[in-house]
Amino acid sequence: MTKISNHFSAIALVLVSAAWTFGQQPKPSPTPPTSGETGQERPEIINIRRVRLPITVTDKKGQFVSGLTQRDFVVTEDKVPQQIDSFTSEENNNLPLYVGVLMDTSPSTAGKLKFEQESAMNFIQTVVRPRKDRVLFATFDDQVTLRQDFTDRLELLDKAVYAVKKTGEKTALYDAIWQFCDEKMRSAQGRRALVIITDGDDTYSRADINDAIDIAQRTETTIFAISTKAGLSAVVPGVEAGQVSDHGDKGLERLCEETGGVAFFTGDMLALERSFSKIAKELRSQYLITYKPTNDRYDGSYRKVEVKLMSPNDKYKLRTKRGYKAVSDSVTNK
């Protein structure tokens, strides 16, 4: 495995093997990454001019709602109505998925490693459509390690997932989110999501939760999290499945809510499997809206985004990212 010290102002990505290790550095400035797979042309990178919103609509039972059209949605930015440029229904959303699976390998996960590996691989097998979707697999502890770059080859992902044999010393969750959003997700040519499996608070990152949310929003990456703190092989007093308990749990929930995802708090192996299944199904059930902001100034301000239904319906719940910081940045134009 090749490990590189990560100086964010000049990142040299050397693909000598299927895994990299990144050093710990705070708040890097964005730099376009190299293509995720050999033989691919480098994607076109443009300044952000449009905002893309993957939108999840569920009913009171948590079931995904289908059949809505562009006329059903209203988008505002800082309470100013926005004109929808494009709309894709869940039935016609054929954009490829680019999913990063990030697994916590800090010391507290030692007894859960096998269960997490099996569940992660089952999820990968469910979500990947050959020759269309791409998944990368990485781990984070005191090091952030790319085990397998974006690929649709299940045998490579299987090998990478089960090659993890030992744990590290700390938990660098926010650094992992920052680095993979900045270096990988911004160049992904499709819908972007990070799925994080963790059981603990961040104990080692130089980036903080606000940095992680900011980079995910700017790279149009939805974050899903599965907390295994409550169960599996470890028992934490006072924490039960489905319960947001402490500062770390609330941090995970905020990461997901601010980027349009959702956090799951599992208590056993079956709940872990169900969480992965729900994420896979949601990624297939999203609507996609894009719009050009009426306020096109890059002034560094935070823009609050709201999406509602044209006809208010208290039976439905909408979820998408809550906003973004208006800074000059670049993402792949696809």
RAHUNOR-V85330 format. One record per residue. RES is the residue in one letter. PSI is psi in whole degrees, 0 to 359 (999 if undefined). Layout:
res->RES psi->PSI
res->RES psi->PSI
//
This chain:
res->M psi->130
res->T psi->130
res->K psi->138
res->I psi->145
res->S psi->130
res->N psi->98
res->H psi->112
res->F psi->338
res->S psi->337
res->A psi->101
res->I psi->120
res->A psi->116
res->L psi->112
res->V psi->109
res->L psi->75
res->V psi->326
res->S psi->188
res->A psi->1
res->A psi->142
res->W psi->162
res->T psi->131
res->F psi->144
res->G psi->176
res->Q psi->112
res->Q psi->146
res->P psi->151
res->K psi->65
res->P psi->154
res->S psi->140
res->P psi->135
res->T psi->133
res->P psi->130
res->P psi->167
res->T psi->166
res->S psi->144
res->G psi->337
res->E psi->140
res->T psi->143
res->G psi->346
res->Q psi->145
res->E psi->148
res->R psi->127
res->P psi->151
res->E psi->130
res->I psi->128
res->I psi->161
res->N psi->144
res->I psi->122
res->R psi->342
res->R psi->152
res->V psi->133
res->R psi->130
res->L psi->103
res->P psi->129
res->I psi->130
res->T psi->130
res->V psi->125
res->T psi->158
res->D psi->188
res->K psi->338
res->K psi->2
res->G psi->8
res->Q psi->144
res->F psi->137
res->V psi->126
res->S psi->173
res->G psi->2
res->L psi->157
res->T psi->174
res->Q psi->323
res->R psi->345
res->D psi->347
res->F psi->145
res->V psi->129
res->V psi->132
res->T psi->148
res->E psi->119
res->D psi->42
res->K psi->6
res->V psi->125
res->P psi->141
res->Q psi->145
res->Q psi->125
res->I psi->123
res->D psi->319
res->S psi->151
res->F psi->133
res->T psi->125
res->S psi->166
res->E psi->334
res->E psi->332
res->N psi->13
res->N psi->87
res->N psi->8
res->L psi->141
res->P psi->151
res->L psi->135
res->Y psi->109
res->V psi->126
res->G psi->122
res->V psi->113
res->L psi->119
res->M psi->129
res->D psi->126
res->T psi->36
res->S psi->168
res->P psi->325
res->S psi->349
res->T psi->0
res->A psi->316
res->G psi->349
res->K psi->357
res->L psi->314
res->K psi->316
res->F psi->317
res->E psi->320
res->Q psi->314
res->E psi->317
res->S psi->319
res->A psi->318
res->M psi->322
res->N psi->319
res->F psi->313
res->I psi->316
res->Q psi->328
res->T psi->321
res->V psi->335
res->V psi->124
res->R psi->116
res->P psi->141
res->R psi->15
res->K psi->301
res->D psi->160
res->R psi->142
res->V psi->138
res->L psi->153
res->F psi->133
res->A psi->162
res->T psi->157
res->F psi->135
res->D psi->243
res->D psi->351
res->Q psi->152
res->V psi->114
res->T psi->120
res->L psi->115
res->R psi->326
res->Q psi->125
res->D psi->174
res->F psi->127
res->T psi->159
res->D psi->9
res->R psi->106
res->L psi->328
res->E psi->327
res->L psi->319
res->L psi->319
res->D psi->315
res->K psi->318
res->A psi->317
res->V psi->314
res->Y psi->358
res->A psi->347
res->V psi->117
res->K psi->338
res->K psi->164
res->T psi->164
res->G psi->208
res->E psi->334
res->K psi->188
res->T psi->105
res->A psi->63
res->L psi->310
res->Y psi->323
res->D psi->320
res->A psi->315
res->I psi->313
res->W psi->309
res->Q psi->319
res->F psi->327
res->C psi->313
res->D psi->317
res->E psi->341
res->K psi->310
res->M psi->327
res->R psi->337
res->S psi->2
res->A psi->133
res->Q psi->63
res->G psi->202
res->R psi->143
res->R psi->134
res->A psi->144
res->L psi->132
res->V psi->117
res->I psi->129
res->I psi->117
res->T psi->161
res->D psi->12
res->G psi->173
res->D psi->158
res->D psi->129
res->T psi->3
res->Y psi->347
res->S psi->150
res->R psi->328
res->A psi->158
res->D psi->183
res->I psi->326
res->N psi->322
res->D psi->317
res->A psi->316
res->I psi->317
res->D psi->311
res->I psi->326
res->A psi->318
res->Q psi->318
res->R psi->331
res->T psi->12
res->E psi->46
res->T psi->125
res->T psi->133
res->I psi->128
res->F psi->143
res->A psi->143
res->I psi->113
res->S psi->125
res->T psi->16
res->K psi->326
res->A psi->345
res->G psi->218
res->L psi->236
res->S psi->354
res->A psi->146
res->V psi->124
res->V psi->117
res->P psi->135
res->G psi->355
res->V psi->125
res->E psi->162
res->A psi->135
res->G psi->3
res->Q psi->126
res->V psi->116
res->S psi->309
res->D psi->188
res->H psi->318
res->G psi->318
res->D psi->316
res->K psi->327
res->G psi->317
res->L psi->316
res->E psi->319
res->R psi->317
res->L psi->315
res->C psi->313
res->E psi->320
res->E psi->338
res->T psi->2
res->G psi->6
res->G psi->201
res->V psi->149
res->A psi->139
res->F psi->140
res->F psi->104
res->T psi->152
res->G psi->346
res->D psi->179
res->M psi->320
res->L psi->319
res->A psi->324
res->L psi->314
res->E psi->318
res->R psi->323
res->S psi->313
res->F psi->319
res->S psi->319
res->K psi->320
res->I psi->314
res->A psi->317
res->K psi->321
res->E psi->318
res->L psi->337
res->R psi->354
res->S psi->10
res->Q psi->147
res->Y psi->158
res->L psi->122
res->I psi->140
res->T psi->149
res->Y psi->154
res->K psi->118
res->P psi->139
res->T psi->329
res->N psi->100
res->D psi->18
res->R psi->138
res->Y psi->80
res->D psi->5
res->G psi->1
res->S psi->159
res->Y psi->130
res->R psi->121
res->K psi->127
res->V psi->135
res->E psi->139
res->V psi->128
res->K psi->167
res->L psi->143
res->M psi->317
res->S psi->107
res->P psi->133
res->N psi->107
res->D psi->359
res->K psi->343
res->Y psi->147
res->K psi->129
res->L psi->141
res->R psi->127
res->T psi->181
res->K psi->150
res->R psi->348
res->G psi->191
res->Y psi->161
res->K psi->129
res->A psi->81
res->V psi->152
res->S psi->121
res->D psi->180
res->S psi->141
res->V psi->164
res->T psi->137
res->N psi->57
res->K psi->999
//
